[in-house]
């Protein structure tokens, strides 16, 4: 239907960093989507300011709270992020389920964000127990290649102390056309910033996007 077409168009927009696209105005909550896009570009402080200006009912929508939690972690506010996730899910820690358009908002990825934050907050036992649960899930689906799985696999490897293995996974994802630029705004994967192969992947992806933008006559 029309809504599915809009989602597909929107995914195309975000892949090409076209944040001024009129397609966004056709979405159900354009201001929320613009906040998401801003966060996915890594501009967490700006995204949080945009969240603050949303109408109060929209601020309480679970997907908006989930996106807020990602921006909060990137702004070094793990306590706030955990409060956002708890408000979104009624304090239930969810693991299963992938979502579009942002794979970073899948339940498992948000669970790994909890592991990351709980460690920062000194909750080592809780973090280790949750990471083990996600590990079991990842082991079951490791050979899958659906959207967002590679992000999950890479994050799990980072949290298990294997950054090189995480970059292996992301490079494989790129070769399978299954990696989006928003991975560079992921709270866990951002810890790979400065790693030469990770930075090369960032450059490869940006060059690809800018090439496609140039073909469409858009500014780099």
Secondary structure, 3 states (H helix, E strand, C coil): CHHHHHHHHHHHHHHCCCCCCHHHHHCCCHHHHHHHHHHHCCCHHHHHHHHHCCCHHHHCCHHHHHHHHHHHHHCCCHHHHHHHHHHHHCCCCCCCCCCCCCHHHCHHHHHHHHHHHHHHCCCHHHHHHHHHHHHHHHHHHCCCCCCCHHHHHHHHHHHCCCHHHHHHHHHHHHHCCCCCHHHHHCCCHHHHCCCHHHHHHHHHHHHHHHHHHHHCCCCC
